[in-house]
Structures are given as C-alpha cells and as structure tokens.
Amino acid sequence: MKIVKVYGPGCKRCEATEQMFRAAAEKLGVQINLEKVTDAKSIAMAGVMSTPGVTVDGKLVHTGGLPDAAKLEGWLSA
Amino acid sequence: MTANSQEQHLLQQRSDWVWYAGTVVAAAIWWLLYNRLIPFSEWVTSFFPVARESHAGEAIAFFVYDVPKVLLLLTAIVFVTGVLRSWFSPEKTRAILAGKREIAGYPLAALLGVFTPFCSCSSVPLFIGFVSAGIPLGVTFSFLIAGPMVGPVGLGLLYGLVGWQIATIYLVFGFTIATVAGFVLGRMGLERYLQDWVRELNAGPVGDLPEERLTLVDRLKIGIEQVREIVGKVWIWVLIGIAIGAAIHGYIPEEVMLRIMGGEAWWSVPAAVVVGVPMYTNAAGVIPIVEALLGKGASLGTTLAFMMSVIALSLPEMIILKQVLTYRLIAIFLAVVAAGILATGFLFNIIM
C-alpha cells in the first residue's frame, strides 16, 4: 500500500496528475491510497512551491507540471 | 560496452538527430508561412461579397490577416520560451534571491519573474515559499508583477504586430514599474498586513528534489508540450481580441478615437486603467486590440496604460492572492502598481 498525496489548488494539471497515478496503480497492480491536498497552508507546509507536487509515502518526488509516466511507475513500484 | 548497449546508444543518437532536423524544418516552414500572410489575407478577403475599401472589407482583411499571424507568432514565442524556461524553476529562483542583498533583489527578481515558469494557479504556494525563505516582501512583489507584465508573449506579439520601438518602450517601462513598485512596497513595511497564518507560518525548508539532467531533446519536448497547452488554452482569447481589433479598425472613425483616447484628453489615462483591470484576458488577446487602437490614432501613453493594466492587474489574480494578503495589502499593492502605470501613461502622452 502506497500513500500518495497530490498537492495543488485544483487546477487542471493537478487532476491530470491524479488520473495518471490511478491509471498507473491499476496497471501495476499496486494498492494506493490517494489524497488530494488543496489547502494553501498544507501545500506550503509540505514544501511544495510549484504545483502539482507529489509525495509518495511521505517523500517528495515531484513538483511542477505533469510527471513523466515512466518515472511515475518507478515511484509506485519502488 | 556490450554490442547491445552500443546499438541502443546509436539508435538514441539517431533519434536525437531526427529531433534537431525536425526543429530546423519546422522553423523553415514557419518562416515561409509567416512571409506569405499579406497575399493570403487579401486572397481570402476577395471571396467575401464586400468592397475591399468598405468598413466591412477593412474589418475582414484585418481579421484574416491577424488570426494566422498571431497564431504563428504565439506558437513560436511559446515554444522558444518553453525551451528557455526549462533552465529555470521557482526553486532555483528562490535560492538565487534568498542569498541576495535586498537592494539588488528588486531588479533581479523582476528579471527572474520573466524567465521563471509558473502559472497563476501556483502563485500562492510560490508566494509563501519566497516569504518563508526570508525573501523580503517587496522583492517578492517585484517578481510577481514582472511575471505577467513583461511576459514574452506580450512582448513578442507587440514586436510582431506594432513594431520594435513600442515593444522596447514597453519592456523598459514594464520592467521599471516592477522594480520600483516592489521597492516602494518593500519600504512600506507591510508584513503586518499579511494574513495571520502566513506570518505565523514556519514552512521549513522547501523540499529540494535532486536536479534532473535534461537533454536538449527533453527541452524541445517541453517546448512542444507548452505550445500544446498554452495555444490550446488561449486561442479563443486571441480570436475575441482580434475580432474586437477588427471592429475598431473597420468601423471606428479616427475623430472619435482621437477624442476618447487622444493625447489631449488627460482623463483617458486613468479611464484606460480603470477599464483595464476587470478585463480578463491575456497578453495574446489584448495586443491585437492595441494594434488597432494605435492604428486609429489613440495616443501611446493611453494605450500603454490600457495594455499594462489589462495584463498586469487582474481581478482573478487578486482573488487568488486574497488567501495570503489582507484586503488592505491588496489595495495598497493595486494602488502602487496603478500609480506606476498612470505615470507611464501621462509621461508618454506629454512627450509624444
């Protein structure tokens, strides 16, 4: 079980990022618990300055723009 | 190196060359198209059952000339900017600004505001990231003003549609306003007007990701991705802007334009700012209007003021910043930037 958090105010790219994680998790057969964090204070506290930011199991793996699909699968299968 | 990985390496090299060659070919096609715009637009206009010199004929010619021109320019500017910006990030900008003395910070922040990629949807986390890293509030404002004000899209279109002289004036004054307004705001000691939670926030270190090594091909791909995203989003504003520009170009008599936006009417500068703030569009949509206004004899100062307030002061942006700034601070911010824009407008109406 991976805990994934997507940080962003709810822009289009944040939603796209979320979809990418759901699709990749299904493809790899990995269980994920995905949470969207939209509140400005929590985004700042997580150290994310360019959105969307992503943490997997509490570790910041990505900030700004859509993540690369191949890397994304890497984070989930690590 | 095994035979297999050597083969892969060669394949990789070959695909890199396909990318470079493709970019050169695309640039050549772009150049050919860009130089055929006048015959193309006259040819299209001749299909409409209106006299070329009539109001409608002028408006149609303006529209069919400007639409492909603006879209071509926009594509080129967004691509080049996307590639250049791949060397910058908000995290790097923050690291640069955090180490600088305050006074050097203002012009540097304005400069970095132009090159750092960020969308208005991340302006709140960016604002907090800057302030919590100890970057002075005024320097942060310089950055936030310069980003939209002297963005490459506005400048590039101004250059292509109106000419390099006015584009240069706009660049110099936009940059100056961002620097000076940030400085003035910084002197005012406005920290107490941040929202409480921002002042108390100790966000701690921003998570630094290991820097990715991008190849040139990766950067070209980023440029293309930017074109897809930005041109896909703003084309509708471009069409609306050009339609308004075409209507002005075809139908508004010069005498009327001189009366409302001429240099004699002093009130036209503040009026242009007031009209510009609630107008929500982007640089790509407003430049065709500017082109038509100047063509009809609107004065440069008034037109600059209009353009700057549309691009740099927008209500949606203020609503987003409301999360971190109190109304009082937003009002002060608006007043200082508007004062800079008014000064620019009056200056050019007097000297031109």
Interface residues (C-beta under 8 A of the other chain):
Chain A: Y7 G8 P9 C11 A40 K41 I43 A44 M45 A46 G47 V48 M49 S50 T51 G53 L60 V61 H62 T63 G64
Chain B: S89 P90 E91 R94 P117 F118 C119 C121 S122 V124 P125 L126 I128 G129 S132 W197 L201 A203 G204 P205 V206 G207 L209 Q323 V324
